Structure formats: structure tokens, C-alpha cells
Amino acid sequence: MTEISDGSSKTGIRSAEIFREIIRTGSTRRAARELGITQSAVSQHLKQFEEAVGEKLFERDRRGLIPTTRAIDIYNRLDRYFETLGRIEKEITDAFRIKRNSLTIAAPDILTLTLVPKIILALDELDPSLEFHVKAQRYDQITQSILTGEADIGISRLPLDERFFEWQIIAESKSVCLLPHDHRLASKDVITVDDIANERLIVLEREYASNKLGFLTFGRGNFSLSPKIYTDTIGLSAVYVTHGIGISLDNSFMARQYQMFDVKIVPFQPATTYEYVVCWHRGNDKFSRESTIVSTFMEVIRREQDAR
């Protein structure tokens, strides 16, 4: 068993860690057992922590230690801090660990539910030893993950900076409108900007912020739309459309992924053109336009598009 070390520079963090374990287990005895130290060491650390906080954090009764309201508040904050520290420690350790045969894929949220599983199945058939990691992200996060090496390959859309990225185009996509099937506009062959002037919109927040207001004004300075819900998750708008909360503007490539939702998809004018790509960091030895992994991405995505 280990006792506390007087004068340790880590005493504050250690005392906070022990306080957290006391809350979790409900007693100094159980906390000591979980941490592998003596009960007296736990009690000493608790005393130090209470002195640092400036008040008693537990009351004793026949049931044992009862945390005060202040103690619960401190615990909740500490729990978040220690979770963050744990993630940082894992990232540092992983950064210097011998590389396994792994592939990290970053893709828009909705694609991790639809296309990415099919890509993984195809890649797994080619190399059963491959370990997969999937990141469901927004477009800005996807490019950032590839730049920092947190992701090996991604599905995103242009423009990308050719100084840092290489890519293969997988789809050219036009604007569409997502509506409930019983919506007044659902029977139209094409929906225009004038049709949705008084509609409640569900929009992707980052897209709204970065599209130079074109998304909401369509070049008409006196024109105004009414966003009802802002979301930072690609594909989540289809859920709210299904529930009849509003309508959403998207593009045909992403809309093909919404078969799980009960939405009507109608072409929208004026249309914006989007180019979707499989992308990777320029100079990455693992990838090229002819590499097996990139070719598999392309093959699966094109097969899915043809099937729809």
C-alpha cells in the first residue's frame, strides 16, 4: 500500500482525484481499495482537498459519508476535467506508439451511417487485418483532421486547398429541398426561392455562417428567409423535416442518404453545384489516385449512386 508523499508537486491533482473516487464509491475505505492506497492516505488527501476548497465537503451519518451540494458541484466539474486529461494522455501515448495496420476515415455525419459501413465492408474483404476508426464530422472538421493526421482519408466537398490536399471527385450535386410528404409544396416539380419565402427553415449552422449569406439571400438584398432550427450535424435536418418542424435545403448527393427518413426531395432553384470528393493529405505515402484504398472508396460510392 502507498502513503501520500509530503511536498509532492502533484498533491493537488492527486487529492482531487481521490476526492472524486470518494464520491464515486461512497466511502474512504472503498476509495482506498479502488486506488490501491491506504484508507489513512485517502483521509489525509480529503483533508487537504477540503482545506484547499475552504469548507467541509461531506457530512457523516450512519450511512457513511454524505456529500454536500457543493461537493456534488465540484465533483461534476472535476469529472469533466479528468475525462479531458484522460483523452489528452491517450492522444499523446498513441502519437508515439508503433503504428498498427489501421485506417481512420472522416466523413459527414449522415455518411457514417450509410456509405462508410459499406466502404469498410469492402476494405475488410481486401485486408481483414485492417483496423478501422471512424470520425463523424462537419466539413471543416474533416479537413482539419486530415491536416493534423487524426484522419487518414475523408469524404468532403470542394473547394479544398490543393497545396495541402489531393482528391478524387465522386459526385457532382445540385440543390434540393427536403419537405414532409404532406407539405403544400411537395407536389411541385421544382421549388423556387419565392416558394419558400415564408417557410421555416432548418439549416446547418456552419454552412450558414460561411456561405457569405448567399444561402439565405440568393443574391437578393431585400430577400429574407426564416431559419427555425440551426444544427451543426450534417444530415440532422432531415430528422426535423420528418417531424414537420420545417423544411431544409440540401444537395442531391447528401439527399440520397436520407432513405431512412420519411421526406420528399424536390429540385430547388436557383441551384448551387457541389462537388464531393474522396480526399487525403498531399504527400501521404499511403494514398494516391491509383491506390487500392482510394479505388475501393470510388467503386463503392459509384455503385451506390448507380443503385439509387
Secondary structure, 3 states (H helix, E strand, C coil): CECCCCCCCCHHHHHHHHHHHHHHHCCHHHHHHHHCECHHHHHHHHHHHHHHHCCCCEEEECCEEEECHHHHHHHHHHHHHHHHHHHHHHHHHHHHCCCCCEEEEEEEHHHHCCHHHHHHHHHHHHCCCCEEEEEEECHHHHHHHHHHCCCCEEEEECCCCCCCEEEEEEEEEEEEEEECCCCCCCCCCCEECCCCCCCEEEEEHHHHHHCCCHHHHCCCCCCCCEEEEEECCCCCHHHHHHCCCCEEEEEHHHHHHHHHCCCEEEEEECCCEEEEEEEEECCCCCCCCCCHHHHHHHHHHHHHHHHC
